[in-house]
Amino acid sequence: MKDWKKRAGLALTLKELPECAPWLLESGRDIELQDITHGDVMEGDWQGVGREINAHLNGHQGRIGIHGPFWHLNIAPRDPAVQRLVQERLNLGLDFARAIGGTHMVVHSPFDFFGHPQAVPGARLGPELERAALTMQPIVKRAEQEGLTLVIENIYDLSPVPLLALAQYLDSDAVRLSVDTGHAHLMTQRGGPPPQTWIETLGTLLGHVHLCDNDTTNDQHLAPGRGTIHWGGVERALNGAPESARIFIEVKASELRLGREWLEQA
């Protein structure tokens, strides 16, 4: 992707938006709002949060998206009651996206068993795909109808293969995959590939990237260069990413300035 650093934006919440909005609007960078991941927002006045966001983004020329609800919401549950709750929360995420003009929503991978040393992944992948499809089919259909892309993000995944299988199983132009560099880097300690390999392996199904760093001890959400990720390799991989992929610095609030500075070094 040519000049991706000049197009990459920030993943943030309304709290950080007043400080960052001028920079984002000036260059028309993409934006990802993450407020609807918080329980107090979901249970409170999320419409009011949306109105405040819209006020800050008046005149914005880039793309807008959201991180969907995810806390304790595995998209491949065995319990039908949990499945209904997950669908309810993801639909609320789509409501929030519509309220702020969002055209992508991040959804978390369900494949936590690949991080367990005693699991037999091949024997479990089929049933996991079926359960994920049961949960996601109505969400995917709504996304298709509303012109929104669902991007499924690596979490505990040790391999890109199950996520590729899930995207192919869902079989929709409204489904793409997401690479979180920090998550991938953490899982290298358990034998997973580095972030650049994830980006390259997903190929044309790559629709979204979260850029953050860590030292492999925790998901620290540091600005690029502040941990131990090999950023030269990541940058080269992103040069070959699909033009449509959305790329965001996703760091804790205290690291946002450093993340912006890193992008400006293009």
C-alpha positions as CSV (number, residue, x, y, z in Angstrom):
1,M,0.0,0.0,0.0
2,K,1.6,3.2,-1.2
3,D,2.0,6.0,1.4
4,W,0.1,4.1,4.1
5,K,1.8,6.1,6.9
6,K,0.2,9.3,5.5
7,R,-3.2,7.6,5.5
8,A,-3.1,5.7,8.8
9,G,-5.1,7.1,11.7
10,L,-5.8,6.6,15.3
11,A,-8.0,4.2,17.4
12,L,-9.3,6.2,20.4
13,T,-12.3,7.2,22.4
14,L,-14.3,10.4,22.8
15,K,-12.1,11.3,25.8
16,E,-9.0,11.6,23.5
17,L,-10.8,13.0,20.5
18,P,-10.7,16.8,21.3
19,E,-6.9,16.7,21.4
20,C,-6.5,14.5,18.4
21,A,-9.3,15.6,16.1
22,P,-7.5,18.6,14.5
23,W,-4.6,16.4,13.4
24,L,-7.0,13.7,12.1
25,L,-9.2,16.2,10.2
26,E,-6.3,18.2,8.8
27,S,-5.0,15.2,6.8
28,G,-8.2,13.3,6.4
29,R,-6.9,10.3,8.2
30,D,-9.1,7.2,9.1
31,I,-10.5,7.1,12.6
32,E,-11.7,4.2,14.8
33,L,-13.9,5.0,17.8
34,Q,-13.8,2.5,20.7
35,D,-16.3,3.8,23.2
36,I,-19.0,1.1,22.6
37,T,-16.6,-1.5,24.0
38,H,-17.3,-0.2,27.5
39,G,-20.2,-1.5,29.5
40,D,-21.1,1.8,30.9
41,V,-21.5,3.2,27.4
42,M,-23.5,0.3,26.2
43,E,-25.8,0.5,29.2
44,G,-25.9,4.3,29.1
45,D,-26.4,7.2,26.7
46,W,-24.4,5.8,23.8
47,Q,-26.5,8.0,21.4
48,G,-25.3,11.0,23.2
49,V,-21.7,9.8,22.9
50,G,-22.3,9.4,19.2
51,R,-23.6,13.0,18.9
52,E,-20.5,14.3,20.7
53,I,-18.2,12.4,18.4
54,N,-20.0,13.7,15.3
55,A,-19.6,17.2,16.6
56,H,-15.8,16.8,16.8
57,L,-15.6,15.2,13.4
58,N,-17.6,17.7,11.4
59,G,-15.9,18.1,8.1
60,H,-13.8,14.9,8.4
61,Q,-12.9,13.4,5.0
62,G,-11.4,10.0,6.0
63,R,-13.1,6.8,6.9
64,I,-14.7,6.1,10.3
65,G,-15.1,2.8,12.0
66,I,-15.5,1.3,15.5
67,H,-14.2,-1.4,17.7
68,G,-17.2,-3.6,18.5
69,P,-18.1,-4.9,22.0
70,F,-15.8,-7.8,23.0
71,W,-15.4,-8.2,26.7
72,H,-16.3,-11.9,27.6
73,L,-18.2,-12.1,24.2
74,N,-16.8,-15.1,22.4
75,I,-18.4,-15.3,19.0
76,A,-18.4,-19.2,19.0
77,P,-20.3,-20.0,22.2
78,R,-21.7,-23.4,23.0
79,D,-24.6,-21.9,25.1
80,P,-27.5,-20.6,23.0
81,A,-28.3,-17.9,25.6
82,V,-24.8,-16.6,25.4
83,Q,-25.0,-16.6,21.6
84,R,-28.1,-14.4,21.8
85,L,-26.3,-12.0,24.1
86,V,-23.3,-11.8,21.8
87,Q,-25.6,-11.1,18.9
88,E,-27.4,-8.4,20.9
89,R,-24.1,-6.7,21.8
90,L,-22.7,-6.9,18.2
91,N,-26.0,-5.4,16.9
92,L,-25.6,-2.6,19.4
93,G,-22.1,-2.0,18.0
94,L,-23.6,-1.8,14.5
95,D,-26.2,0.7,15.8
96,F,-23.3,2.8,17.2
97,A,-21.4,2.6,13.9
98,R,-24.4,3.8,12.0
99,A,-24.9,6.7,14.4
100,I,-21.4,8.0,13.7
101,G,-21.1,7.1,10.0
102,G,-18.9,4.1,10.7
103,T,-18.1,1.6,7.9
104,H,-16.1,-1.0,9.8
105,M,-16.4,-2.8,13.0
106,V,-13.7,-4.9,14.8
107,V,-14.8,-8.3,16.1
108,H,-12.5,-10.5,18.2
109,S,-11.3,-14.0,17.1
110,P,-13.0,-16.9,18.9
111,F,-10.0,-19.2,18.6
112,D,-8.6,-19.2,22.1
113,F,-7.9,-22.9,22.0
114,F,-4.9,-22.4,19.8
115,G,-3.2,-20.8,22.7
116,H,-3.6,-23.9,24.9
117,P,-0.7,-26.4,24.8
118,Q,-3.0,-29.4,25.4
119,A,-5.6,-28.6,22.7
120,V,-5.8,-30.6,19.5
121,P,-6.7,-27.8,17.1
122,G,-7.5,-29.8,14.0
123,A,-10.1,-31.8,15.8
124,R,-11.9,-28.7,17.1
125,L,-11.7,-26.3,14.2
126,G,-14.8,-27.6,12.3
127,P,-17.2,-27.3,15.3
128,E,-15.8,-23.9,16.2
129,L,-16.4,-22.6,12.6
130,E,-20.0,-23.9,12.7
131,R,-20.7,-22.2,16.1
132,A,-19.1,-18.9,14.9
133,A,-21.2,-19.0,11.7
134,L,-24.4,-19.5,13.7
135,T,-23.6,-16.4,15.8
136,M,-22.2,-14.3,13.0
137,Q,-24.6,-15.0,10.1
138,P,-27.3,-12.4,11.1
139,I,-24.5,-9.9,11.9
140,V,-22.8,-10.4,8.5
141,K,-26.2,-10.1,6.7
142,R,-26.9,-6.8,8.4
143,A,-23.3,-5.6,7.6
144,E,-23.9,-6.4,4.0
145,Q,-27.1,-4.5,3.9
146,E,-25.6,-1.4,5.6
147,G,-22.4,-1.4,3.6
148,L,-20.2,-2.1,6.6
149,T,-17.1,-4.3,6.8
150,L,-16.6,-6.7,9.8
151,V,-12.9,-7.2,10.5
152,I,-12.0,-10.2,12.7
153,E,-8.9,-9.5,14.8
154,N,-6.3,-12.0,16.1
155,I,-6.3,-12.3,19.8
156,Y,-4.8,-15.5,21.3
157,D,-4.3,-17.0,17.9
158,L,-1.0,-18.8,17.3
159,S,-1.7,-19.2,13.5
160,P,-3.5,-17.2,10.8
161,V,-4.9,-20.5,9.4
162,P,-8.1,-20.7,11.5
163,L,-9.0,-17.0,10.9
164,L,-8.5,-17.5,7.1
165,A,-10.8,-20.6,7.4
166,L,-13.4,-18.6,9.3
167,A,-13.4,-15.8,6.7
168,Q,-13.8,-18.3,3.9
169,Y,-16.5,-20.2,5.9
170,L,-18.5,-16.9,6.3
171,D,-18.0,-16.3,2.6
172,S,-19.0,-12.6,2.4
173,D,-17.5,-9.5,1.0
174,A,-18.5,-7.8,4.3
175,V,-15.9,-10.0,6.2
176,R,-12.2,-9.3,6.3
177,L,-9.4,-10.0,8.8
178,S,-7.5,-7.8,11.1
179,V,-3.9,-8.0,12.4
180,D,-3.1,-6.6,15.8
181,T,0.7,-6.3,15.9
182,G,0.9,-6.4,19.6
183,H,-1.2,-9.6,19.9
184,A,0.9,-11.3,17.3
185,H,4.1,-10.2,19.0
186,L,2.9,-11.6,22.3
187,M,2.1,-15.0,20.8
188,T,5.6,-15.3,19.3
189,Q,6.6,-16.4,22.8
190,R,4.4,-19.5,22.3
191,G,5.6,-20.3,18.8
192,G,3.4,-17.9,16.7
193,P,4.7,-16.0,13.7
194,P,5.7,-12.4,13.9
195,P,3.4,-9.6,13.0
196,Q,4.8,-9.1,9.5
197,T,4.1,-12.8,8.7
198,W,0.5,-12.3,9.7
199,I,0.1,-9.3,7.4
200,E,1.7,-11.1,4.5
201,T,-0.2,-14.4,5.0
202,L,-3.7,-12.8,5.2
203,G,-3.1,-11.3,1.7
204,T,-6.2,-9.9,0.0
205,L,-8.3,-10.8,3.1
206,L,-6.4,-8.2,5.2
207,G,-8.8,-5.4,5.8
208,H,-7.5,-3.7,9.0
209,V,-4.4,-3.4,11.1
210,H,-3.8,-2.2,14.7
211,L,-0.3,-0.9,15.2
212,C,1.1,-1.1,18.8
213,D,4.2,-2.4,20.5
214,N,5.1,-4.4,23.6
215,D,8.0,-6.2,25.2
216,T,6.1,-9.6,25.1
217,T,5.4,-9.6,28.8
218,N,1.9,-8.0,28.4
219,D,-0.4,-6.3,25.9
220,Q,1.1,-2.9,26.8
221,H,-0.3,-0.8,23.8
222,L,2.9,1.1,23.4
223,A,3.7,3.3,20.4
224,P,5.7,1.7,17.7
225,G,9.4,1.6,18.6
226,R,8.8,1.5,22.3
227,G,8.8,-2.3,22.6
228,T,10.6,-5.1,20.8
229,I,8.7,-5.6,17.6
230,H,10.8,-5.5,14.4
231,W,9.1,-2.5,12.8
232,G,11.2,-2.6,9.6
233,G,9.7,-5.9,8.8
234,V,6.2,-4.7,9.6
235,E,6.5,-1.6,7.5
236,R,7.8,-3.7,4.5
237,A,4.8,-6.0,4.9
238,L,2.4,-3.1,5.0
239,N,3.8,-1.7,1.8
240,G,2.3,-4.8,0.1
241,A,-1.1,-4.6,1.9
242,P,-4.3,-4.2,0.0
243,E,-5.1,-0.5,-0.8
244,S,-8.4,-0.8,1.0
245,A,-6.9,-1.9,4.3
246,R,-7.4,0.5,7.2
247,I,-4.4,1.0,9.5
248,F,-4.6,2.5,13.0
249,I,-2.2,3.3,15.8
250,E,-3.9,1.6,18.8
251,V,-2.1,2.6,21.9
252,K,-3.0,3.8,25.4
253,A,-3.8,7.5,25.7
254,S,-0.4,8.5,27.1
255,E,1.2,7.0,24.0
256,L,-1.0,8.7,21.3
257,R,1.4,11.6,20.8
258,L,4.3,9.3,20.2
259,G,2.2,7.2,17.8
260,R,1.4,10.3,15.8
261,E,5.0,11.3,15.7
262,W,6.0,7.8,14.4
263,L,3.5,8.1,11.6
264,E,4.8,11.6,10.7
265,Q,8.3,10.1,10.1
266,A,7.1,8.8,6.7
